[in-house]
């Protein structure tokens, strides 16, 4: 084998086990996602039809382009739904197993909580907590390194957005103590 054809393989000790049971198959996920996209496209089409999707004397109305874009999305999703129903092989292929889903949820749940906590604690404190939590829980990095890195990151965001660019960001009670 030539030197350029060699691959670098890094083993992950926390990688999902090969024998982890399946949670969902590919066909089910394809059908659910297609149905959600069709519903979203229908909602967008209705709202843009209500807003005005026609042509006015001075050009297209506000909903013209989004209405037709939602029609394209709906048509593509309907095609995907039909293909998912006709394809039987997807019912046997596992889309995600239990270990993979657990790893995804380790990131998804804290990120959703970050979005909620930002409303009360502000962006900088919520970011500090998110980064420190990820570093400590998922990365298994020492507490002092996690806290120091999170503090520097939150401080850099504050200096960048609030000081340098004067951008309004969600503030919490801690920023209020500093008069911001």
ZADO-1210 file (C-alpha; in nm, 4 decimals, padded with zeros to 6 digits):
<atoms>
<atom x="00.0000" y="00.0000" z="00.0000" code="UNK" pos="1"/>
<atom x="00.1333" y="00.3407" z="-00.0943" code="UNK" pos="2"/>
<atom x="00.2012" y="00.5938" z="00.1790" code="UNK" pos="3"/>
<atom x="-00.0765" y="00.8232" z="00.0526" code="UNK" pos="4"/>
<atom x="-00.3384" y="00.5448" z="00.0729" code="UNK" pos="5"/>
<atom x="-00.2987" y="00.4861" z="00.4454" code="UNK" pos="6"/>
<atom x="-00.5801" y="00.6040" z="00.6675" code="UNK" pos="7"/>
<atom x="-00.5534" y="00.7395" z="01.0133" code="UNK" pos="8"/>
<atom x="-00.7871" y="00.5439" z="01.2383" code="UNK" pos="9"/>
<atom x="-00.8617" y="00.6736" z="01.5836" code="UNK" pos="10"/>
<atom x="-01.0457" y="00.4385" z="01.8145" code="UNK" pos="11"/>
<atom x="-01.3070" y="00.5944" z="02.0389" code="UNK" pos="12"/>
<atom x="-01.3314" y="00.4072" z="02.3693" code="UNK" pos="13"/>
<atom x="-01.6800" y="00.5523" z="02.4192" code="UNK" pos="14"/>
<atom x="-01.8065" y="00.4574" z="02.0737" code="UNK" pos="15"/>
<atom x="-02.1474" y="00.2887" z="02.0629" code="UNK" pos="16"/>
<atom x="-02.1372" y="-00.0871" z="02.0953" code="UNK" pos="17"/>
<atom x="-02.1978" y="-00.2871" z="01.7787" code="UNK" pos="18"/>
<atom x="-02.4641" y="-00.4968" z="01.9536" code="UNK" pos="19"/>
<atom x="-02.6655" y="-00.2000" z="02.0839" code="UNK" pos="20"/>
<atom x="-03.0376" y="-00.2552" z="02.0088" code="UNK" pos="21"/>
<atom x="-03.2025" y="-00.0442" z="01.7425" code="UNK" pos="22"/>
<atom x="-03.4397" y="00.2352" z="01.8434" code="UNK" pos="23"/>
<atom x="-03.5751" y="00.3330" z="01.5014" code="UNK" pos="24"/>
<atom x="-03.5433" y="00.2012" z="01.1482" code="UNK" pos="25"/>
<atom x="-03.4679" y="00.4122" z="00.8428" code="UNK" pos="26"/>
<atom x="-03.8134" y="00.3739" z="00.6872" code="UNK" pos="27"/>
<atom x="-03.9946" y="00.4983" z="00.9983" code="UNK" pos="28"/>
<atom x="-03.7676" y="00.8012" z="01.0289" code="UNK" pos="29"/>
<atom x="-03.8118" y="00.8819" z="00.6572" code="UNK" pos="30"/>
<atom x="-04.1908" y="00.8676" z="00.6920" code="UNK" pos="31"/>
<atom x="-04.2035" y="01.0794" z="01.0094" code="UNK" pos="32"/>
<atom x="-03.9676" y="01.3448" z="00.8710" code="UNK" pos="33"/>
<atom x="-04.1580" y="01.3598" z="00.5397" code="UNK" pos="34"/>
<atom x="-04.4884" y="01.4029" z="00.7233" code="UNK" pos="35"/>
<atom x="-04.3444" y="01.6787" z="00.9433" code="UNK" pos="36"/>
<atom x="-04.2048" y="01.8589" z="00.6387" code="UNK" pos="37"/>
<atom x="-04.5384" y="01.8283" z="00.4557" code="UNK" pos="38"/>
<atom x="-04.7159" y="01.9770" z="00.7589" code="UNK" pos="39"/>
<atom x="-04.4601" y="02.2597" z="00.7776" code="UNK" pos="40"/>
<atom x="-04.4918" y="02.3263" z="00.4036" code="UNK" pos="41"/>
<atom x="-04.8712" y="02.3334" z="00.4358" code="UNK" pos="42"/>
<atom x="-04.8539" y="02.5796" z="00.7237" code="UNK" pos="43"/>
<atom x="-04.6126" y="02.8027" z="00.5346" code="UNK" pos="44"/>
<atom x="-04.8219" y="02.7854" z="00.2170" code="UNK" pos="45"/>
<atom x="-05.1368" y="02.8816" z="00.4080" code="UNK" pos="46"/>
<atom x="-04.9680" y="03.1688" z="00.5890" code="UNK" pos="47"/>
<atom x="-04.8122" y="03.3063" z="00.2718" code="UNK" pos="48"/>
<atom x="-05.1408" y="03.2657" z="00.0825" code="UNK" pos="49"/>
<atom x="-05.3073" y="03.4636" z="00.3649" code="UNK" pos="50"/>
<atom x="-05.0335" y="03.7285" z="00.3480" code="UNK" pos="51"/>
<atom x="-05.0678" y="03.7585" z="-00.0263" code="UNK" pos="52"/>
<atom x="-04.8977" y="03.5358" z="-00.2766" code="UNK" pos="53"/>
<atom x="-05.0100" y="03.7055" z="-00.5900" code="UNK" pos="54"/>
<atom x="-04.8747" y="03.9774" z="-00.8106" code="UNK" pos="55"/>
<atom x="-04.9383" y="04.3429" z="-00.7323" code="UNK" pos="56"/>
<atom x="-04.9062" y="04.6365" z="-00.9755" code="UNK" pos="57"/>
<atom x="-04.5652" y="04.7156" z="-00.8274" code="UNK" pos="58"/>
<atom x="-04.4366" y="04.3560" z="-00.8231" code="UNK" pos="59"/>
<atom x="-04.4773" y="04.0391" z="-00.6206" code="UNK" pos="60"/>
<atom x="-04.6582" y="04.0512" z="-00.2880" code="UNK" pos="61"/>
<atom x="-04.4837" y="03.9560" z="00.0355" code="UNK" pos="62"/>
<atom x="-04.5896" y="03.5905" z="00.0232" code="UNK" pos="63"/>
<atom x="-04.5211" y="03.5268" z="-00.3448" code="UNK" pos="64"/>
<atom x="-04.1754" y="03.3703" z="-00.3269" code="UNK" pos="65"/>
<atom x="-04.2236" y="03.1912" z="00.0117" code="UNK" pos="66"/>
<atom x="-04.5548" y="03.0427" z="-00.1086" code="UNK" pos="67"/>
<atom x="-04.3983" y="02.8799" z="-00.4129" code="UNK" pos="68"/>
<atom x="-04.0974" y="02.7735" z="-00.2091" code="UNK" pos="69"/>
<atom x="-04.3318" y="02.5979" z="00.0345" code="UNK" pos="70"/>
<atom x="-04.4991" y="02.4266" z="-00.2620" code="UNK" pos="71"/>
<atom x="-04.1607" y="02.2932" z="-00.3754" code="UNK" pos="72"/>
<atom x="-04.0848" y="02.1756" z="-00.0203" code="UNK" pos="73"/>
<atom x="-04.4251" y="02.0079" z="00.0039" code="UNK" pos="74"/>
<atom x="-04.3841" y="01.8358" z="-00.3332" code="UNK" pos="75"/>
<atom x="-04.0351" y="01.7098" z="-00.2499" code="UNK" pos="76"/>
<atom x="-04.1555" y="01.5847" z="00.0874" code="UNK" pos="77"/>
<atom x="-04.4527" y="01.4102" z="-00.0716" code="UNK" pos="78"/>
<atom x="-04.2130" y="01.2401" z="-00.3137" code="UNK" pos="79"/>
<atom x="-03.9976" y="01.1329" z="-00.0174" code="UNK" pos="80"/>
<atom x="-04.3048" y="00.9956" z="00.1589" code="UNK" pos="81"/>
<atom x="-04.4084" y="00.7894" z="-00.1433" code="UNK" pos="82"/>
<atom x="-04.0546" y="00.6529" z="-00.1835" code="UNK" pos="83"/>
<atom x="-04.0426" y="00.5630" z="00.1870" code="UNK" pos="84"/>
<atom x="-04.3718" y="00.3741" z="00.1639" code="UNK" pos="85"/>
<atom x="-04.2667" y="00.1867" z="-00.1498" code="UNK" pos="86"/>
<atom x="-03.9198" y="00.0958" z="-00.0266" code="UNK" pos="87"/>
<atom x="-03.9251" y="-00.2107" z="00.1960" code="UNK" pos="88"/>
<atom x="-03.5489" y="-00.2325" z="00.2574" code="UNK" pos="89"/>
<atom x="-03.5553" y="00.0679" z="00.4932" code="UNK" pos="90"/>
<atom x="-03.7653" y="-00.1281" z="00.7406" code="UNK" pos="91"/>
<atom x="-03.4691" y="-00.3579" z="00.8052" code="UNK" pos="92"/>
<atom x="-03.1960" y="-00.0908" z="00.8248" code="UNK" pos="93"/>
<atom x="-03.1443" y="00.0560" z="01.1699" code="UNK" pos="94"/>
<atom x="-03.1343" y="00.4352" z="01.1660" code="UNK" pos="95"/>
<atom x="-03.0129" y="00.4791" z="01.5217" code="UNK" pos="96"/>
<atom x="-02.9325" y="00.2395" z="01.8022" code="UNK" pos="97"/>
<atom x="-02.9706" y="00.2996" z="02.1742" code="UNK" pos="98"/>
<atom x="-02.6073" y="00.3966" z="02.2368" code="UNK" pos="99"/>
<atom x="-02.6019" y="00.6397" z="01.9435" code="UNK" pos="100"/>
<atom x="-02.9273" y="00.8002" z="02.0576" code="UNK" pos="101"/>
<atom x="-02.7891" y="00.8394" z="02.4095" code="UNK" pos="102"/>
<atom x="-02.4837" y="01.0219" z="02.2725" code="UNK" pos="103"/>
<atom x="-02.6985" y="01.2520" z="02.0597" code="UNK" pos="104"/>
<atom x="-02.9215" y="01.3294" z="02.3573" code="UNK" pos="105"/>
<atom x="-02.6159" y="01.4176" z="02.5660" code="UNK" pos="106"/>
<atom x="-02.5726" y="01.7148" z="02.3349" code="UNK" pos="107"/>
<atom x="-02.9350" y="01.7846" z="02.2348" code="UNK" pos="108"/>
<atom x="-03.0884" y="01.8104" z="02.5838" code="UNK" pos="109"/>
<atom x="-02.8262" y="02.0502" z="02.7297" code="UNK" pos="110"/>
<atom x="-02.8468" y="02.2624" z="02.4146" code="UNK" pos="111"/>
<atom x="-03.2260" y="02.2914" z="02.4521" code="UNK" pos="112"/>
<atom x="-03.1812" y="02.3781" z="02.8189" code="UNK" pos="113"/>
<atom x="-02.9238" y="02.6388" z="02.7153" code="UNK" pos="114"/>
<atom x="-03.1863" y="02.8037" z="02.4940" code="UNK" pos="115"/>
<atom x="-03.4353" y="02.8135" z="02.7826" code="UNK" pos="116"/>
<atom x="-03.1855" y="02.9261" z="03.0472" code="UNK" pos="117"/>
<atom x="-03.0648" y="03.2077" z="02.8203" code="UNK" pos="118"/>
<atom x="-03.4033" y="03.3764" z="02.8705" code="UNK" pos="119"/>
<atom x="-03.3467" y="03.4097" z="03.2476" code="UNK" pos="120"/>
<atom x="-02.9712" y="03.4114" z="03.3017" code="UNK" pos="121"/>
<atom x="-02.8621" y="03.5834" z="02.9821" code="UNK" pos="122"/>
<atom x="-02.6430" y="03.4619" z="02.6999" code="UNK" pos="123"/>
<atom x="-02.3085" y="03.4887" z="02.8734" code="UNK" pos="124"/>
<atom x="-02.3963" y="03.2999" z="03.1922" code="UNK" pos="125"/>
<atom x="-02.5854" y="03.0339" z="02.9954" code="UNK" pos="126"/>
<atom x="-02.2870" y="02.9946" z="02.7607" code="UNK" pos="127"/>
<atom x="-02.0538" y="02.9643" z="03.0575" code="UNK" pos="128"/>
<atom x="-02.2694" y="02.6859" z="03.2041" code="UNK" pos="129"/>
<atom x="-02.3066" y="02.5052" z="02.8697" code="UNK" pos="130"/>
<atom x="-01.9368" y="02.5050" z="02.7839" code="UNK" pos="131"/>
<atom x="-01.8317" y="02.4089" z="03.1376" code="UNK" pos="132"/>
<atom x="-02.0894" y="02.1314" z="03.1451" code="UNK" pos="133"/>
<atom x="-01.9877" y="01.9896" z="02.8084" code="UNK" pos="134"/>
<atom x="-01.6201" y="02.0013" z="02.8933" code="UNK" pos="135"/>
<atom x="-01.6668" y="01.8339" z="03.2310" code="UNK" pos="136"/>
<atom x="-01.9409" y="01.5783" z="03.1577" code="UNK" pos="137"/>
<atom x="-01.8742" y="01.4810" z="02.7968" code="UNK" pos="138"/>
<atom x="-01.5057" y="01.5687" z="02.7676" code="UNK" pos="139"/>
<atom x="-01.4183" y="01.4556" z="03.1216" code="UNK" pos="140"/>
<atom x="-01.1850" y="01.7514" z="03.1555" code="UNK" pos="141"/>
<atom x="-01.0797" y="01.8695" z="03.5005" code="UNK" pos="142"/>
<atom x="-01.3140" y="02.1141" z="03.6734" code="UNK" pos="143"/>
<atom x="-01.0612" y="02.3948" z="03.6941" code="UNK" pos="144"/>
<atom x="-00.9820" y="02.3712" z="03.3212" code="UNK" pos="145"/>
<atom x="-01.3508" y="02.3578" z="03.2328" code="UNK" pos="146"/>
<atom x="-01.4367" y="02.6585" z="03.4488" code="UNK" pos="147"/>
<atom x="-01.1381" y="02.8616" z="03.3325" code="UNK" pos="148"/>
<atom x="-01.2049" y="02.7903" z="02.9639" code="UNK" pos="149"/>
<atom x="-01.5753" y="02.8661" z="03.0033" code="UNK" pos="150"/>
<atom x="-01.5012" y="03.1933" z="03.1794" code="UNK" pos="151"/>
<atom x="-01.2545" y="03.3011" z="02.9096" code="UNK" pos="152"/>
<atom x="-01.5029" y="03.2030" z="02.6374" code="UNK" pos="153"/>
<atom x="-01.7915" y="03.3948" z="02.7998" code="UNK" pos="154"/>
<atom x="-01.5654" y="03.6955" z="02.8600" code="UNK" pos="155"/>
<atom x="-01.4460" y="03.6891" z="02.4967" code="UNK" pos="156"/>
<atom x="-01.8086" y="03.6785" z="02.3779" code="UNK" pos="157"/>
<atom x="-01.8958" y="03.9710" z="02.6042" code="UNK" pos="158"/>
<atom x="-01.6025" y="04.1794" z="02.4828" code="UNK" pos="159"/>
<atom x="-01.6752" y="04.0922" z="02.1198" code="UNK" pos="160"/>
<atom x="-02.0498" y="04.1524" z="02.1175" code="UNK" pos="161"/>
<atom x="-02.1119" y="04.4080" z="02.3919" code="UNK" pos="162"/>
<atom x="-01.7937" y="04.6122" z="02.3869" code="UNK" pos="163"/>
<atom x="-01.6489" y="04.5910" z="02.0357" code="UNK" pos="164"/>
<atom x="-01.9643" y="04.5668" z="01.8225" code="UNK" pos="165"/>
<atom x="-02.2259" y="04.7025" z="02.0682" code="UNK" pos="166"/>
<atom x="-02.4729" y="04.4275" z="01.9763" code="UNK" pos="167"/>
<atom x="-02.7739" y="04.3760" z="02.1998" code="UNK" pos="168"/>
<atom x="-02.7634" y="04.0281" z="02.3512" code="UNK" pos="169"/>
<atom x="-02.9948" y="03.8696" z="02.6088" code="UNK" pos="170"/>
<atom x="-02.8828" y="03.9860" z="02.9524" code="UNK" pos="171"/>
<atom x="-02.9453" y="03.8288" z="03.2893" code="UNK" pos="172"/>
<atom x="-02.9196" y="03.9334" z="03.6536" code="UNK" pos="173"/>
<atom x="-02.5402" y="03.9055" z="03.6679" code="UNK" pos="174"/>
<atom x="-02.4902" y="04.1530" z="03.3832" code="UNK" pos="175"/>
<atom x="-02.7373" y="04.3855" z="03.5604" code="UNK" pos="176"/>
<atom x="-02.5029" y="04.3918" z="03.8620" code="UNK" pos="177"/>
<atom x="-02.2340" y="04.5386" z="03.6361" code="UNK" pos="178"/>
<atom x="-02.4697" y="04.8019" z="03.4977" code="UNK" pos="179"/>
<atom x="-02.5231" y="04.6471" z="03.1534" code="UNK" pos="180"/>
</atoms>
